[in-house]
């Protein structure tokens, strides 16, 4: 069932993901370096950065159909970018019938914000 409530999305700043050690750590393990690189790869695309921002500023889960007009992209393209963000652990996906709704993973955002903090 499609969510028919109007979506108010704003473009603000957001920090983005999962389990990584701060870059100023004495040493990073291979796993930590790989996890950190995966997050940065996911955020290396301006569209994905905008999606993270839009989800982080939304008060409710967002359907792809709500993101398409805001981003000015086709549904398959938006879905592709969302899949990359889900895989990186930045975004969570919830299936509701035939519709998928997305939310930002707040814990992941908190961890990412520590990556470059001195």
Backbone as CSV, one residue per row, in Angstrom:
resi,resn,N_x,N_y,N_z,CA_x,CA_y,CA_z,C_x,C_y,C_z
1,UNK,0.839,-1.174,0.000,0.000,0.000,0.000,0.881,1.234,0.000
2,UNK,0.631,2.145,-0.904,1.426,3.351,-1.032,1.072,4.329,0.067
3,UNK,2.088,4.930,0.652,1.897,5.946,1.664,1.493,7.227,0.955
4,UNK,0.305,7.760,1.266,-0.193,8.923,0.542,0.022,10.232,1.278
5,UNK,0.583,10.189,2.476,0.868,11.433,3.195,1.938,12.201,2.448
6,UNK,1.799,13.536,2.352,2.816,14.305,1.648,4.148,14.210,2.373
7,UNK,5.192,14.163,1.610,6.535,14.040,2.148,7.212,15.387,2.072
8,UNK,7.715,15.854,3.193,8.473,17.092,3.157,9.929,16.745,3.388
9,UNK,10.702,16.850,2.341,12.126,16.552,2.405,12.901,17.839,2.244
10,UNK,13.927,17.982,3.040,14.777,19.148,2.909,16.196,18.686,2.655
11,UNK,16.964,19.520,2.038,18.349,19.190,1.768,19.204,19.934,2.788
12,UNK,19.718,19.208,3.755,20.584,19.774,4.783,21.858,18.948,4.796
13,UNK,22.701,19.162,5.786,23.930,18.383,5.816,23.757,17.173,6.720
14,UNK,24.499,16.126,6.436,24.424,14.912,7.235,25.765,14.199,7.195
15,UNK,26.094,13.581,8.265,27.273,12.738,8.271,26.806,11.316,8.078
16,UNK,27.430,10.441,7.448,26.933,9.114,7.180,27.352,7.953,8.033
17,UNK,28.154,5.785,8.696,27.794,4.365,8.594,28.310,3.383,9.591
18,UNK,28.538,2.262,9.333,28.541,1.099,10.205,29.714,1.017,11.166
19,UNK,30.446,-0.060,11.191,31.428,-0.287,12.256,32.840,0.004,11.786
20,UNK,33.290,1.162,12.064,34.600,1.604,11.605,35.341,2.254,12.769
21,UNK,36.639,2.224,12.691,37.453,2.887,13.710,37.802,4.289,13.221
22,UNK,37.961,5.230,14.139,38.359,6.577,13.726,39.645,6.535,12.910
23,UNK,39.752,7.408,11.946,40.929,7.408,11.061,42.205,7.777,11.793
24,UNK,42.089,8.418,12.954,43.293,8.752,13.711,43.645,7.688,14.751
25,UNK,43.037,6.497,14.633,43.380,5.388,15.527,44.838,4.999,15.306
26,UNK,45.483,4.485,16.344,46.889,4.082,16.192,47.104,3.107,15.044
27,UNK,46.163,2.181,14.848,46.267,1.227,13.744,44.872,0.701,13.425
28,UNK,44.617,0.523,12.149,43.340,-0.051,11.714,43.579,-1.486,11.270
29,UNK,42.687,-2.375,11.662,42.773,-3.748,11.173,42.325,-3.757,9.714
30,UNK,42.591,-4.857,9.034,42.137,-4.993,7.647,40.619,-4.870,7.569
31,UNK,39.908,-5.505,8.522,38.449,-5.444,8.525,37.946,-4.018,8.737
32,UNK,38.562,-3.298,9.654,38.164,-1.909,9.903,38.434,-1.028,8.687
33,UNK,39.574,-1.225,8.058,39.909,-0.448,6.863,38.941,-0.757,5.728
34,UNK,38.612,-2.045,5.549,37.660,-2.421,4.499,36.267,-1.862,4.770
35,UNK,35.809,-1.925,6.032,34.486,-1.400,6.386,34.434,0.113,6.178
36,UNK,35.489,0.798,6.546,35.550,2.246,6.374,35.556,2.608,4.894
37,UNK,36.341,1.889,4.102,36.390,2.142,2.661,35.029,1.902,2.015
38,UNK,34.307,0.873,2.469,32.974,0.587,1.913,32.015,1.743,2.177
39,UNK,32.106,2.332,3.337,31.256,3.483,3.668,31.595,4.663,2.769
40,UNK,32.872,4.943,2.631,33.279,6.068,1.786,32.913,5.823,0.320
41,UNK,33.015,4.573,-0.143,32.598,4.255,-1.516,31.110,4.521,-1.699
42,UNK,30.320,4.117,-0.714,28.873,4.334,-0.797,28.534,5.815,-0.831
43,UNK,29.322,6.620,-0.169,29.061,8.059,-0.109,29.815,8.853,-1.168
44,UNK,30.510,8.174,-2.044,31.312,8.857,-3.056,30.467,9.364,-4.226
45,UNK,29.181,9.141,-4.174,28.285,9.584,-5.240,27.371,10.685,-4.699
46,UNK,27.281,11.817,-5.377,26.447,12.920,-4.883,24.980,12.546,-4.695
47,UNK,24.456,11.685,-5.539,23.058,11.263,-5.385,22.873,10.497,-4.087
48,UNK,23.812,9.624,-3.760,23.697,8.861,-2.517,23.854,9.759,-1.300
49,UNK,24.700,10.761,-1.397,24.829,11.729,-0.302,23.500,12.458,-0.104
50,UNK,22.858,12.850,-1.197,21.555,13.513,-1.093,20.513,12.578,-0.490
51,UNK,20.521,11.314,-0.892,19.565,10.353,-0.343,19.768,10.210,1.166
52,UNK,21.004,10.074,1.595,21.295,9.974,3.027,20.774,11.217,3.742
53,UNK,21.027,12.360,3.169,20.553,13.610,3.755,19.027,13.638,3.842
54,UNK,18.361,13.267,2.763,16.900,13.286,2.742,16.316,12.318,3.771
55,UNK,16.897,11.142,3.880,16.407,10.169,4.852,16.708,10.610,6.281
56,UNK,17.864,11.215,6.487,18.246,11.666,7.823,17.353,12.802,8.317
57,UNK,16.807,13.575,7.409,15.967,14.706,7.801,14.483,14.383,7.748
58,UNK,14.129,13.180,7.339,12.726,12.780,7.282,12.288,12.230,8.637
59,UNK,11.083,12.548,9.025,10.562,12.086,10.308,9.929,10.703,10.219
60,UNK,9.825,10.160,9.023,9.178,8.864,8.842,9.892,8.094,7.730
61,UNK,9.641,6.791,7.633,10.220,6.018,6.530,9.768,6.588,5.184
62,UNK,10.649,6.488,4.200,10.407,7.093,2.894,10.360,6.009,1.822
63,UNK,9.347,6.101,0.967,9.187,5.188,-0.161,10.018,5.706,-1.342
64,UNK,10.494,4.795,-2.179,11.222,5.192,-3.389,10.382,6.168,-4.210
65,UNK,9.084,5.912,-4.266,8.204,6.765,-5.075,8.201,8.206,-4.591
66,UNK,8.545,8.437,-3.322,8.656,9.797,-2.804,10.002,10.436,-3.147
67,UNK,11.026,9.616,-3.307,12.360,10.137,-3.613,12.533,10.487,-5.083
68,UNK,11.857,9.748,-5.963,12.022,9.940,-7.409,11.812,11.388,-7.836
69,UNK,10.685,12.036,-7.490,10.497,13.416,-7.945,11.460,14.406,-7.284
70,UNK,11.825,14.156,-6.043,12.742,15.059,-5.338,14.130,15.022,-5.976
71,UNK,14.572,13.825,-6.349,15.905,13.664,-6.932,15.924,13.898,-8.440
72,UNK,14.761,13.815,-9.085,14.700,13.999,-10.533,15.322,12.854,-11.303
73,UNK,15.254,11.652,-10.727,15.825,10.458,-11.349,14.736,9.417,-11.524
74,UNK,15.005,8.395,-12.320,14.038,7.327,-12.519,14.010,6.406,-11.296
75,UNK,12.937,5.662,-11.154,12.803,4.743,-10.031,13.912,3.693,-10.009
76,UNK,14.267,3.083,-11.158,15.356,2.097,-11.109,16.689,2.704,-10.655
77,UNK,16.953,3.936,-11.043,18.202,4.591,-10.638,18.208,4.868,-9.138
78,UNK,17.102,5.369,-8.618,17.010,5.627,-7.179,17.133,4.310,-6.405
79,UNK,16.469,3.265,-6.881,16.552,1.957,-6.224,17.984,1.424,-6.217
80,UNK,18.702,1.632,-7.296,20.110,1.216,-7.378,20.936,1.907,-6.287
81,UNK,20.755,3.217,-6.165,21.511,3.968,-5.152,21.114,3.539,-3.739
82,UNK,19.833,3.295,-3.508,19.383,2.839,-2.196,19.980,1.478,-1.848
83,UNK,20.073,0.598,-2.836,20.662,-0.718,-2.590,22.118,-0.578,-2.143
84,UNK,22.854,0.315,-2.768,24.254,0.547,-2.376,24.334,1.028,-0.929
85,UNK,23.419,1.921,-0.548,23.421,2.454,0.812,23.002,1.403,1.837
86,UNK,22.059,0.538,1.472,21.648,-0.553,2.353,22.813,-1.519,2.548
87,UNK,23.491,-1.860,1.458,24.632,-2.778,1.511,25.743,-2.224,2.391
88,UNK,25.944,-0.908,2.346,26.992,-0.272,3.155,26.577,-0.137,4.619
89,UNK,25.309,-0.395,4.926,24.848,-0.316,6.304,24.384,1.056,6.742
90,UNK,24.234,1.983,5.813,23.798,3.336,6.153,22.284,3.474,6.217
91,UNK,21.600,2.640,5.481,20.149,2.748,5.323,19.513,1.402,5.604
92,UNK,18.324,1.439,6.196,17.566,0.213,6.456,16.350,0.184,5.544
93,UNK,15.987,-1.018,5.103,14.871,-1.218,4.176,13.800,-2.046,4.865
94,UNK,12.536,-1.609,4.733,11.402,-2.336,5.289,10.388,-2.576,4.176
95,UNK,10.054,-3.827,3.959,9.083,-4.185,2.926,7.682,-4.109,3.511
96,UNK,6.789,-3.371,2.839,5.378,-3.273,3.240,4.544,-3.618,2.012
97,UNK,4.152,-4.860,1.908,3.431,-5.310,0.719,4.357,-5.214,-0.480
98,UNK,3.939,-4.490,-1.510,4.787,-4.344,-2.699,5.706,-3.130,-2.610
99,UNK,5.568,-2.343,-1.566,6.365,-1.116,-1.430,7.500,-1.307,-0.443
100,UNK,8.632,-0.711,-0.725,9.767,-0.720,0.196,9.928,0.691,0.763
101,UNK,10.142,0.757,2.059,10.339,2.031,2.735,11.731,2.045,3.356
102,UNK,12.361,3.202,3.332,13.744,3.329,3.755,13.873,4.338,4.887
103,UNK,14.783,4.018,5.808,15.119,4.923,6.900,16.630,4.935,7.054
104,UNK,17.113,6.007,7.616,18.545,6.108,7.894,18.837,5.269,9.142
105,UNK,19.971,4.638,9.183,20.402,3.904,10.373,21.123,4.905,11.278
106,UNK,20.441,5.379,12.309,20.994,6.421,13.199,22.267,5.959,13.901
107,UNK,22.342,4.689,14.269,23.553,4.179,14.909,24.735,4.265,13.951
108,UNK,24.487,3.932,12.697,25.544,4.015,11.686,25.998,5.458,11.518
109,UNK,25.059,6.390,11.506,25.428,7.804,11.388,26.298,8.246,12.548
110,UNK,25.955,7.803,13.748,26.765,8.159,14.917,28.182,7.628,14.781
111,UNK,28.303,6.390,14.299,29.641,5.801,14.141,30.443,6.514,13.059
112,UNK,29.790,6.877,11.978,30.492,7.554,10.888,30.967,8.927,11.327
113,UNK,30.175,9.570,12.150,30.567,10.911,12.596,31.864,10.884,13.403
114,UNK,32.217,9.725,13.955,33.453,9.612,14.713,34.664,9.307,13.849
115,UNK,34.449,8.996,12.583,35.562,8.604,11.713,36.618,9.681,11.564
116,UNK,36.189,10.902,11.410,37.157,11.979,11.155,37.240,12.971,12.307
117,UNK,36.582,12.668,13.405,36.621,13.548,14.562,37.998,13.467,15.224
118,UNK,38.606,14.613,15.490,39.926,14.595,16.125,39.894,14.111,17.570
